[in-house]
Amino acid sequence: MGLFISTMLSFLLLLFSQLFLSFTLCLASTPAVILPLKTQVLPSGSVPRPSSKLSFHHNVSLTVSLTVGSPPQTVTMVLDTGSELSWLHCKKAPNLHSVFDPLRSSSYSPIPCTSPTCRTRTRDFSIPVSCDKKKLCHAIISYADASSIEGNLASDTFHIGNSAIPATIFGCMDSGFSSNSDEDSKTTGLIGMNRGSLSFVTQMGLQKFSYCISGQDSSGILLFGESSFSWLKALKYTPLVQISTPLPYFDRVAYTVQLEGIKVANSMLQLPKSVYAPDHTGAGQTMVDSGTQFTFLLGPVYTALKNEFVRQTKASLKVLEDPNFVFQGAMDLCYRVPLTRRTLPPLPTVTLMFRGAEMSVSAERLMYRVPGVIRGSDSVYCFTFGNSELLGVESYIIGHHHQQNVWMEFDLAKSRVGFAEVRCDLAGQRLGVGV
């Protein structure tokens, strides 16, 4: 995911304490560790994304706090199921607090360029790693706006709950960031959660993890391990799409599922199933991505959804007639809503139909108020689905805004993703997080 942002939010939702909260549950003899998630508004440029991913930078991210090093240093990392390599901001500057200082950690170890790890190829590195003057493994991650970050691959101890995971590989990045300490203080780095060999999930040996994001206050929880709770509805699972032959535009380590159709209320979009399937190059895969805020669809599907949503809401919503207004570069269906109106009118539910499971998007999750934009006596709301082709991306991306109040389980052992609707704020209370 590269850098692209067309608007900045002026608010910051701090949803959980920065203190690390965890405890161990014995469920099916497998310990589970639970951490609080928070939604954080990040300035443009503070968390760049690899160009091999979605070419825009959303401005609301899910972050989790944990500790790294010996003695432990608290870090705040963006949770990203669409990236592989975890990295920490290691740049040292006055008044810059959200950094990891390797000089203070006795367990920190830079990786020499003779190490097999240094020769590991990952989609995150568009430029192969190299040796620096100290014969250490030097990594450069390039971004869609031609900027880059760079530093050394290293290892250190990551602390999760009561467990310490020694020799965890990550990028200790020390250049390419904004010099604005206010921006950089928002986050320390990124935790890569896809299925690549260097991802945090793979290095921990995780068989299963889950997260749940509240739709009311956007608080959340991240759980490593089993999630067999009596109050949780039975999950509906959709299998991960596997391919045996490498294709140029198919990300084999992403959480790829098969989208098979979309309904607006009871009306199915009249499109052949083939439009949802990857083509012979791998373009057109559907990825579940916690690192993307909204949901993006390929052009033909987006146009059909847009037209049907407009048809069903024409009596209750007034379309913003401004062809030059496109929110975040890809969301061109926007509406004028009177400032005096406190709630939106009833909206038709949009149902994403996957193989074996469905995800329903309704009410406030379908519309997003554009901050700071007023037209006459109206505020501006935009439809929370966008056209991925306006971003130059040949993929379907299911973002975390549409995962609100859905228990999201990533089952690596059985190669599947599970969904169940749940009040995530109540789930957090039941699990003792944020109470």
N, C-alpha and C positions, 0 to 999 in steps of 0.2 A: 504494500500500500504506500503510495507516494504522497507528496504534499499537495493538497489543494484545499483551500478554504475560502469561501466567499463572504462569510459573515462571522462576527464574533458575538458570543453571548455575554451579557453583562451581569450574569448572576453566577453564583457558585453554590452548589448544593453539597454541603459537608454532612454526610449521613451517618457516619460512625466515628467513634473516637479513633485517633491514630494509634492508640495503644493496641498492641497485639493481643487478641483474644482467641484462645483455643482450648479445647478440651477433647478428651478421647471417649468415644462411645464404643461399646462392644456390640456389634451388630453382625450376626452370622459369623462370629469369630474373627471379623476383620475390623481393625481399628479405623475409625473415621476421624479426620481432623477438620474442624470447621473454622473458617476465618471470615471476618466481616468484609464485605465489598462496599465501596462508596462510589457515587457518581461524581466526577470532577470535571469542571470546565477547564480545558487546557488552551492556552494561547496558541496562535498559529506559529508553527515552527518548533514548539517545545518537544514534541514527540514525532519525529519524522518516520516515514514508513518506506520499506523497500519498494522499488519500482515494479517488481514482479507481482506485487499485490495491487489492490484497488487504488487507482491513481487519484485519490483525494484524501485530505486530512480532516476527519470529522473533529468536532470541537467538544464533544462530550465523551469521556472515557470512563471505563470501569477500572478502579484501582484497588489494590490490595496491599496491606502493609505486612512485612515480615522482617526478619533480621538476617544479616549476612556477616560472616567474618568472626574472628576471635581476638578480642571480645566482640560480642554481637553489635552491629550497627543497624539501626532501623532504616529501612528503605521503603519507598512507596513505588509500586510498579504497576504499569498498565497491563491488565489481563487481556491477552490477545490470542485467541484460538486460530488466528490466521497467520501467525508468525512462528518461526522456529527458534532462532537464537535469542536467548535472553541477554539483556545487556544492562549495565549500570553506568550512570553518568559519573565518571571518575575525574572530571576536570576539577582542579582545586583553585579557588579564587576567593577573595575576601567577601564575606557576607553571603556566601553561597552554601546553604545548609543542606540542600537536598542532593548530596553527592555521597558516593561511597569512597572512603579514603583507604586505598590498599596498604599504605604505609603503616596504618594503625592495626592491621590484621596479621597476626602471626601465622595464620593458616592460608594466607593468600599466596598463590604460586602462578607466575606467568608461564605460558606454555611455549617451549622452545620450538623453533621451526622444523626441528628434526623429528618432532612427535607425530605419530600417525594422525592424531586429532587435527593437526594443522593442515593435513591433506584431505580432510573430510570435505566433500563438495555438498553444498546446500544451496537451495534457491535464493536464500538471503544474500549470498555473495555473488553479485553480478561480475565482480572483479575477483580473480583468484587471490587467495591469501599469499603473503610474501614474507620474507625475512627482513627484520629491521637491523639497525647497526649493532644491536645487542644480541643478534641471532634469536630474537623472539618472534613468535607468530603474530604478524601484523595483518589486521583485517580492515577492509574498507567496504562499507555498505552504501551504495549509491541510491539516489532518490529521484523521483520523477521531475523535480524542478531543477535538476542538475547539481544540487548540493549533495553533500555526503557527510557521513560521520566515520570516524576511524579510531582505531586503538588496538590494544592487544587482546588476543584470546587468553583467558586465564582460568584458574579454578580456585574455589574457596568453599567454605562450609556454609550451606544455607540451612536455616533453622525453621522447621515447620512443626508447630505444636511442640510436643516434648521430644521430637526427633531431630537429630542433626544429620544432614546429608553431606558428607565430606566430599571434596574434590568435584564439586559441581562446576561444569564448564559454562562460561558466560563471556560476553564481550565487555572489557573494561575500556569504555570509549572516552577519549580525552580531548577530542577536537571536533569541530563541525557543529557545535551547538551555539545557540544565541548567547551573547555576552550579557544579556539582560537578566540580572539575577532574579527579578520578579517573575519572569517567565520560567526560568529554569527551576525555581523553587517549587513549582507545582508538582513535579514528579522526579524520581530518581532514575527511572528506566522503564524497561518493558520485560514482561515475563512471557516467553514464547510457549504456547500450549498446543501446537499442532503435533503431528505424529512423526516429525523428522527425527533423525538420529541424535541431534544436538538439543532437541527441545527439552523443556523442564519436565514434561510428562514422561518422556522416554528415559531421561536420566534418573528420575525418581522410581522408575519401574511401576508407574501407576497403571492399574487395570481399569480404574473407573474414577471419574470425578463429576461433580455437578455444581451448578450455580443457580441462583434464583434472584431475580431483580424485582423489587416492588414497583408497582405502577403508581402508587400514591405518593410516596416520599423518595422513591428511587434508592432506598437502602437495599442491601442485598447480602447474600452469604455465598461463600465458596466452600465446597466440601470435597475433601480428598478421601475416597473410599466408598463404602456401601451407603445407600440411602433408603433402607427399608424401614420406613416410619408408618405407624398405624394410621396417621392422619393424612398421609399422602395417597392420592388416588393412584390406581394402577396406571403405569406409564404405557403409552402407545409407542412402539418402536418403528423406526425406519432404518433399513440397512445402509451402511456406508457403501458407496459405489467404488468398486475396485477395478482397476484395469491391469492387464498383464503386460501390455506393450507400452513403453513410454511414448507419450504424444507431446508435441512442442508446447501446446497451450493448456495442458492439463496438469494441475497441481496434485501430485499423487499423495502428498502428506497432509492435505487439507481435509476437513471434515465435510466430505462431499456426499450429498444425498440426492435422491431423484425427485424433483418436482414433476408432478403429473397433470396438474390442472389448478385453476383458480376459479372460485365462485364469488360473486357479489350478491349478497343475500341468497336467494335461491337460483340465481341465474349463472350457469356455467359459461365461462368464456368459450366462444365457439372457435377453438383453435385445435389443430391436430397435436397429438401427444409428442410428435417428433420435434416440435419447436422447443420443447423443454429439455431435450436430450443433447448431450455433447456431440459435436460433429466429428469428422474423421481427423481433425487436428487437435481435438480435445477442448476446443472453445465451446462455451455454453454449459459448463458444469455449474451445479448449485452448491454453494458453500455456506455453512453455518459459521458465522464469524462474530465473536464477541468484541473484536476490535473495530467494527464498523457500526455507526450509530443507526442509520436507516436501512431500508431494504431497496435493492436495485435489481431491475429486470431488464432483459434484452428488449430492444426496440419494439418488435411486433407484439410481444406480450404486454409490455408497458402501455403501448397505444391502445390495445384492446381493453385493458383494465381501466385506463383513464377514461375512455369513451363511455364505458358502462357505468362507472362511478358518477360521471357527470350526468348521464341520463337519469340515474336513480335519485340524484340530489338536486335536480334543476329547480324543483319547486321550493326547496328549503335553503339553498345556498346560492350566493351570488359570486360568479366566477370573476377573478381579477383580470380585467381585459388589458393586459400589458405584456405583449410578446417579448419585451426586453428584460422582464423580470424572471430570473431562474434562480431559485434558492439552491445554494451549494452546488451550482453548476449542472445539476441533473434533475431538479424537481421543478417542473414547469406548470404544474396544476396547483394554482393558489386561489384563495377566496378572500373576499371582503366580508368581514363580520363586524357589525356595529359595536363600538366600544362600550355601549350601554348594556350589551348582552353578556350575561354572566356565564351562561352555559351554551354549548353548541346544540343545534337541533339533533334529533335522532338520526343516526347514520347507519347505512347498510353494512353489515359485517362482511369483511373480506376473509375468505378461507383459503389458505394455502394447502393444497392437497399433495401430500407426499406418498410414496409407496408405503402403505401400512399405517400411516399416521396423518393427522391434520393439525394445523395451527390456525386458530381463529384470531383475527385482528379486528377489534371493535372499538366503538366510542372514541375516547380521547387519544387512543394510540393511532388513530387514522389521520389525525390532524395535528400540526405543530405550529404554534404561534411564532411568527418571525419576530424576534426581539428588536425593538427600536424602529420598526417600520409602521408608519401610520399613513393611510390614504384618506384625506378628508376627515370624517368622523368614524372611520373604520380602522380596525386592526387587520393585519394580513395573516392568514393561516395557509399552510401548504400541506398538500397530500403527502403522507409519509412514505410513499413509494416513488422511486426515481428511475430515470432511464440510464442504465449503465453505459449505453453506447454514446451518450453525450460526454461521458468521461473517457471514452476510448477503451472501455473494458468489455471483453467478450465473456462475461460470467453473470450468473445470478448470485446475489449476495444477500443472505438473510441476516439483518443487523440486530443489535441488541435492543433497540427500541421496541421491536415487535416480539421480543422474547420476555417482555415484562409480564409478571404474574404467571409465568410458565416455569415449572421445574424442568431444567435442561440437564439431562444426564448423558455423558459421553462414555460409552461402554467400549473400551478398547479391546477387551478380551473377546467380546462377541461381535465386534465391528458394527456397532449400531449407535444411533442417537435416539433417546427417549424423550417424550413430552408428556407433561400432565399439568393442567391448569390448577393453580393454587394461589392463595393470598400470600405473597412472599414476605410481607411485613409480619404476618402472624406466624409464618414458618420460622422467621428469625427469632421471634419471641419464644416459640416452643423449644427451639434449640439453644436458648440461653444467650443469644448474640444480640447485643444492643439493648438489652433490657435494663 
